[in-house]
Amino acid sequence: MTTLQSRMNMKEKEEKSKYKKMVGKGGASSSLAKGKKPPVKKVKKSKAPAQKKVLNKPTEFLRFYNRGDLPLQVAFDGAHRKVQWKVSFDKLDYHHYLPIFFDGIREKNEPCKFLARQGTYDLLAKGGDKILSVVPQLIIPIKNALNTRDPAIVCEMLKVLQRLVQSAEHVGKALVPYYRQILPVFNLLKGHNANLGDKIDYAQRKRENLGELIDETLELFEKYGGPAAYINIKYMIPTYESCVIR
């Protein structure tokens, strides 16, 4: 009889232990068990579209450089690099070469980077009246450089644009019809200024502050773009304030 009672007690204990396991696990209508906290998902901070770099495709400048079809090479004057031209500027076909050099502004590897940038400045300095008729062919290379949204490339293209509008008479006016293709990226990156507080911004010394370069370029566009320049800039960049009309 004792063994029977002990077996009965064992069964009761097993049933009670099973019941306890079932409580809060879906086996009862209510539960006092503390629920598990849902896992917190870490949200990655995504960059704004204006700050995202776009894939930089191979340039026409690199293709011509690899083929040996460019009329210049790197030369050294002591420890300083310079560009040595193989052909005089009077004999250069600006319709052919100037768009290629503008496309080379996207180059980030040496020696193409140095050759393309210094070559572009040389062509603009020596081109004179040849430059005006080439302006329509320069728009696509300009857009490609700006659309990379790479700060180093955009800053360099802004400096080139500043030289371009001052390179010859009426070049600034010839750019006005193309503002709708060029200025959207200006509008996206115009506020790209670092808030440094009391710190020194060394980028100003190197002229690599993107926001300031955009402001300088827009002012030169208005100054050299004629009467229609301001209204077209204002249409694309509503926050722009005239530097001529006071």
The 8 nearest C-alpha neighbors of each residue, nearest first, counted from 0:
[[1, 3, 2, 4, 5, 6, 7, 8],
 [0, 2, 4, 3, 5, 6, 7, 8],
 [1, 3, 5, 0, 4, 6, 7, 8],
 [4, 2, 0, 6, 1, 5, 7, 8],
 [5, 3, 7, 1, 6, 2, 8, 0],
 [4, 6, 2, 8, 7, 3, 9, 1],
 [5, 7, 9, 3, 4, 8, 2, 10],
 [8, 6, 4, 10, 5, 9, 3, 11],
 [9, 7, 5, 11, 6, 10, 4, 12],
 [8, 10, 6, 12, 7, 11, 5, 13],
 [9, 11, 13, 7, 12, 8, 14, 6],
 [12, 10, 8, 14, 13, 9, 15, 7],
 [13, 11, 15, 9, 10, 14, 16, 8],
 [12, 14, 10, 16, 15, 11, 17, 9],
 [15, 13, 17, 11, 12, 16, 18, 10],
 [14, 16, 18, 12, 17, 13, 11, 19],
 [15, 17, 19, 13, 18, 14, 12, 20],
 [18, 16, 14, 20, 19, 15, 13, 21],
 [17, 19, 15, 21, 20, 16, 14, 22],
 [20, 18, 16, 22, 21, 17, 15, 14],
 [21, 19, 17, 18, 22, 16, 24, 23],
 [20, 22, 26, 18, 24, 19, 17, 23],
 [23, 21, 19, 24, 20, 27, 26, 30],
 [24, 22, 30, 32, 25, 21, 31, 27],
 [23, 25, 21, 22, 26, 20, 27, 30],
 [26, 24, 27, 23, 21, 22, 28, 29],
 [25, 27, 21, 24, 22, 23, 28, 18],
 [28, 26, 29, 25, 22, 23, 21, 30],
 [27, 29, 26, 30, 25, 23, 22, 24],
 [30, 28, 27, 23, 31, 22, 25, 26],
 [29, 31, 23, 32, 22, 27, 28, 24],
 [32, 30, 33, 23, 29, 22, 34, 24],
 [31, 33, 30, 23, 34, 22, 24, 29],
 [34, 32, 31, 35, 30, 23, 36, 24],
 [33, 35, 32, 36, 23, 31, 37, 30],
 [36, 34, 37, 33, 38, 32, 23, 39],
 [35, 37, 38, 34, 39, 33, 40, 32],
 [36, 38, 35, 39, 40, 34, 33, 41],
 [39, 37, 40, 36, 35, 41, 34, 42],
 [40, 38, 41, 37, 36, 42, 35, 43],
 [39, 41, 42, 38, 37, 43, 36, 44],
 [42, 40, 43, 39, 44, 38, 45, 37],
 [41, 43, 40, 44, 45, 39, 38, 46],
 [44, 42, 45, 41, 40, 46, 47, 39],
 [43, 45, 42, 46, 41, 47, 48, 40],
 [44, 46, 43, 47, 42, 48, 51, 50],
 [47, 45, 50, 48, 51, 44, 49, 43],
 [46, 48, 49, 50, 45, 51, 44, 187],
 [49, 47, 51, 50, 46, 52, 45, 187],
 [48, 50, 47, 187, 51, 188, 148, 46],
 [51, 49, 48, 47, 46, 52, 148, 188],
 [52, 50, 48, 49, 46, 53, 47, 148],
 [51, 53, 148, 149, 147, 50, 54, 49],
 [52, 54, 147, 55, 51, 148, 146, 149],
 [53, 55, 56, 52, 147, 146, 148, 149],
 [56, 54, 53, 147, 57, 105, 52, 144],
 [55, 57, 54, 58, 105, 143, 53, 147],
 [58, 56, 55, 59, 61, 62, 106, 60],
 [59, 57, 60, 61, 102, 103, 56, 62],
 [58, 60, 62, 61, 99, 63, 102, 57],
 [59, 61, 103, 58, 63, 99, 62, 64],
 [62, 60, 64, 58, 59, 63, 65, 111],
 [63, 61, 59, 65, 60, 64, 66, 58],
 [62, 64, 66, 68, 60, 65, 61, 67],
 [65, 63, 61, 67, 66, 62, 69, 60],
 [66, 64, 62, 67, 63, 61, 68, 60],
 [65, 67, 63, 64, 68, 62, 69, 61],
 [66, 68, 64, 65, 69, 63, 70, 62],
 [69, 67, 63, 66, 64, 70, 65, 62],
 [68, 70, 71, 67, 64, 63, 72, 66],
 [71, 69, 85, 84, 86, 68, 72, 67],
 [72, 70, 84, 85, 83, 69, 82, 73],
 [71, 73, 83, 82, 74, 84, 70, 114],
 [72, 74, 82, 81, 83, 80, 75, 114],
 [75, 73, 81, 83, 82, 80, 72, 76],
 [76, 74, 80, 79, 77, 81, 78, 73],
 [75, 77, 79, 78, 80, 74, 81, 82],
 [76, 78, 79, 75, 80, 74, 81, 73],
 [77, 79, 76, 75, 80, 81, 74, 73],
 [80, 78, 76, 77, 75, 81, 74, 73],
 [81, 79, 75, 74, 76, 73, 78, 82],
 [80, 82, 74, 75, 73, 83, 79, 76],
 [83, 81, 73, 74, 72, 84, 71, 114],
 [82, 84, 72, 71, 74, 73, 81, 85],
 [83, 85, 71, 86, 70, 82, 72, 87],
 [84, 86, 70, 71, 83, 87, 72, 69],
 [87, 85, 84, 70, 88, 90, 91, 71],
 [86, 88, 89, 90, 91, 85, 84, 70],
 [87, 89, 91, 90, 86, 125, 126, 122],
 [90, 88, 87, 91, 126, 86, 92, 125],
 [89, 91, 88, 87, 92, 86, 93, 85],
 [92, 90, 88, 89, 93, 87, 86, 96],
 [91, 93, 95, 94, 96, 90, 97, 89],
 [92, 94, 96, 97, 95, 91, 129, 133],
 [95, 93, 92, 133, 96, 97, 98, 136],
 [94, 96, 93, 92, 97, 98, 99, 91],
 [95, 97, 93, 99, 98, 94, 92, 100],
 [96, 98, 100, 93, 99, 95, 101, 94],
 [99, 97, 101, 137, 100, 96, 102, 136],
 [100, 98, 102, 96, 60, 97, 101, 59],
 [99, 101, 103, 97, 102, 115, 98, 119],
 [102, 100, 98, 103, 99, 104, 140, 97],
 [101, 103, 140, 99, 100, 104, 58, 98],
 [102, 104, 100, 60, 115, 105, 101, 106],
 [103, 105, 102, 106, 101, 116, 115, 156],
 [106, 104, 103, 144, 152, 102, 107, 58],
 [107, 105, 112, 103, 104, 108, 111, 58],
 [108, 106, 112, 105, 109, 111, 152, 104],
 [109, 107, 112, 106, 111, 110, 113, 105],
 [110, 108, 111, 112, 113, 107, 106, 114],
 [109, 111, 113, 112, 114, 108, 73, 115],
 [112, 110, 109, 114, 113, 115, 108, 106],
 [111, 113, 106, 109, 107, 115, 110, 108],
 [114, 112, 116, 110, 111, 115, 117, 109],
 [113, 115, 111, 117, 118, 112, 116, 110],
 [116, 114, 103, 118, 100, 112, 113, 117],
 [117, 115, 119, 118, 113, 114, 104, 112],
 [116, 118, 120, 119, 114, 115, 113, 121],
 [117, 119, 121, 115, 116, 114, 120, 122],
 [120, 118, 122, 116, 121, 117, 100, 115],
 [119, 121, 123, 117, 118, 122, 124, 116],
 [122, 120, 118, 124, 119, 123, 125, 117],
 [121, 123, 119, 125, 124, 126, 120, 118],
 [124, 122, 120, 126, 121, 125, 166, 119],
 [123, 125, 121, 122, 126, 120, 166, 127],
 [126, 124, 122, 123, 127, 121, 88, 166],
 [127, 125, 123, 129, 122, 130, 124, 128],
 [128, 126, 167, 129, 125, 130, 166, 124],
 [127, 129, 130, 131, 167, 126, 168, 132],
 [128, 130, 126, 127, 131, 132, 93, 133],
 [131, 129, 133, 128, 132, 126, 127, 134],
 [132, 130, 170, 133, 134, 129, 128, 167],
 [131, 133, 130, 134, 129, 135, 94, 128],
 [132, 134, 130, 131, 136, 94, 135, 137],
 [133, 135, 137, 136, 131, 132, 130, 138],
 [136, 134, 137, 133, 138, 132, 174, 173],
 [137, 135, 134, 133, 138, 98, 139, 94],
 [136, 138, 134, 98, 135, 140, 139, 141],
 [137, 139, 141, 140, 136, 135, 142, 134],
 [138, 140, 142, 141, 137, 143, 136, 135],
 [141, 139, 102, 143, 142, 137, 138, 101],
 [140, 142, 138, 144, 139, 143, 137, 145],
 [143, 141, 139, 145, 144, 140, 146, 181],
 [142, 144, 140, 146, 141, 145, 139, 147],
 [143, 145, 141, 142, 146, 147, 105, 140],
 [146, 144, 142, 153, 147, 143, 148, 141],
 [145, 147, 148, 143, 144, 142, 184, 53],
 [146, 148, 53, 149, 145, 144, 52, 55],
 [149, 147, 52, 146, 145, 150, 153, 53],
 [148, 150, 147, 152, 52, 151, 153, 53],
 [151, 149, 153, 152, 154, 148, 209, 207],
 [152, 150, 154, 149, 153, 155, 207, 148],
 [153, 151, 155, 149, 154, 150, 105, 156],
 [154, 152, 156, 150, 145, 155, 151, 149],
 [155, 153, 157, 151, 152, 156, 150, 209],
 [154, 156, 158, 152, 157, 153, 159, 151],
 [155, 157, 159, 153, 158, 154, 160, 152],
 [156, 158, 160, 154, 159, 155, 153, 161],
 [159, 157, 161, 155, 156, 160, 154, 162],
 [158, 160, 156, 162, 157, 161, 163, 155],
 [161, 159, 163, 157, 162, 158, 156, 164],
 [160, 162, 158, 159, 163, 164, 216, 157],
 [163, 161, 159, 165, 160, 164, 166, 158],
 [162, 164, 160, 166, 165, 161, 159, 123],
 [165, 163, 171, 170, 161, 166, 162, 160],
 [166, 164, 162, 163, 167, 161, 171, 168],
 [165, 167, 163, 164, 123, 162, 124, 127],
 [168, 166, 127, 165, 170, 128, 169, 130],
 [167, 169, 170, 166, 165, 171, 128, 131],
 [170, 168, 172, 171, 173, 167, 131, 223],
 [171, 169, 173, 131, 172, 164, 168, 167],
 [172, 170, 224, 164, 223, 174, 169, 173],
 [173, 171, 224, 169, 174, 170, 175, 225],
 [172, 174, 170, 171, 175, 169, 176, 134],
 [175, 173, 171, 172, 177, 176, 170, 178],
 [174, 176, 177, 178, 172, 173, 228, 224],
 [177, 175, 174, 178, 173, 179, 172, 231],
 [176, 178, 175, 179, 180, 174, 181, 138],
 [179, 177, 181, 180, 182, 175, 176, 174],
 [180, 178, 177, 181, 182, 183, 235, 176],
 [179, 181, 178, 177, 182, 183, 142, 138],
 [180, 182, 178, 179, 183, 142, 177, 184],
 [181, 183, 185, 178, 184, 179, 180, 186],
 [184, 182, 186, 185, 181, 187, 235, 180],
 [185, 183, 187, 186, 182, 188, 145, 181],
 [186, 184, 182, 188, 183, 187, 189, 213],
 [185, 187, 183, 184, 189, 188, 236, 182],
 [188, 186, 184, 185, 49, 189, 183, 190],
 [187, 189, 191, 185, 190, 186, 184, 49],
 [188, 190, 210, 186, 191, 185, 187, 213],
 [191, 189, 188, 192, 210, 187, 186, 209],
 [190, 192, 210, 188, 189, 209, 193, 208],
 [193, 191, 210, 190, 194, 209, 208, 211],
 [192, 194, 195, 191, 200, 208, 210, 190],
 [193, 195, 196, 192, 198, 197, 200, 191],
 [196, 194, 198, 193, 197, 200, 199, 192],
 [195, 197, 198, 194, 199, 193, 200, 192],
 [198, 196, 195, 199, 194, 200, 193, 201],
 [199, 197, 195, 196, 200, 194, 201, 193],
 [200, 198, 201, 197, 195, 196, 202, 203],
 [199, 201, 202, 203, 198, 195, 204, 193],
 [200, 202, 203, 204, 199, 205, 207, 206],
 [201, 203, 207, 205, 204, 200, 208, 206],
 [204, 202, 206, 201, 205, 208, 200, 207],
 [203, 205, 202, 201, 206, 207, 200, 208],
 [204, 206, 202, 203, 207, 201, 208, 200],
 [207, 205, 203, 204, 208, 202, 212, 154],
 [206, 208, 202, 205, 209, 203, 154, 212],
 [209, 207, 202, 211, 203, 210, 206, 212],
 [208, 210, 212, 211, 207, 154, 191, 213],
 [211, 209, 191, 189, 213, 192, 212, 190],
 [210, 212, 214, 213, 209, 208, 215, 192],
 [213, 211, 215, 209, 214, 210, 216, 208],
 [212, 214, 216, 210, 211, 215, 217, 209],
 [213, 215, 211, 217, 212, 216, 218, 210],
 [216, 214, 212, 218, 213, 217, 211, 219],
 [215, 217, 213, 219, 218, 214, 161, 212],
 [218, 216, 220, 214, 219, 215, 213, 221],
 [217, 219, 221, 215, 220, 216, 222, 242],
 [218, 220, 222, 216, 221, 217, 223, 215],
 [221, 219, 217, 224, 218, 223, 222, 216],
 [220, 222, 228, 224, 218, 219, 229, 223],
 [221, 223, 219, 220, 224, 218, 225, 243],
 [224, 222, 171, 220, 221, 225, 219, 172],
 [225, 223, 172, 171, 228, 221, 220, 222],
 [224, 226, 228, 227, 223, 172, 222, 221],
 [227, 225, 228, 224, 229, 221, 230, 172],
 [228, 226, 225, 229, 230, 231, 224, 175],
 [227, 229, 224, 221, 231, 225, 226, 230],
 [228, 230, 232, 231, 221, 227, 233, 241],
 [229, 231, 233, 232, 228, 227, 234, 226],
 [232, 230, 234, 228, 233, 229, 227, 235],
 [231, 233, 229, 235, 234, 230, 236, 228],
 [234, 232, 237, 236, 230, 231, 235, 239],
 [233, 235, 231, 232, 236, 237, 230, 229],
 [234, 236, 232, 233, 237, 182, 231, 183],
 [235, 237, 233, 238, 186, 239, 234, 232],
 [238, 236, 233, 239, 234, 235, 232, 240],
 [239, 237, 236, 240, 233, 186, 235, 234],
 [240, 238, 237, 236, 233, 241, 232, 217],
 [241, 239, 238, 242, 233, 237, 244, 229],
 [240, 242, 243, 244, 239, 229, 245, 218],
 [241, 243, 244, 218, 240, 245, 221, 222],
 [244, 242, 241, 245, 222, 221, 218, 229],
 [245, 243, 241, 242, 240, 229, 221, 222],
 [244, 243, 242, 241, 240, 229, 239, 222]]
